[in-house]
Amino acid sequence: ELHPLEIFRLDQQITRSTLAQKLGISASYMTRLLGRERSPGGELIARVERLTNGKITARDFFSEVA
């Protein structure tokens, strides 16, 4: 299943590298975020929320543990 941020990126028709640049992170870190291998800190979450006009929030990065 695609990460919501990846869906946003595809909708915007921008590369992962461009999205990473807009968020102030490396392309490799972006790949890890989208692959759910890394979790963002609060500052990055805030930048994502601003960039996506609130469409992507902290909930999109953290799932509840069953």
Disulfide bonds with the S-S distance in Angstrom:
none
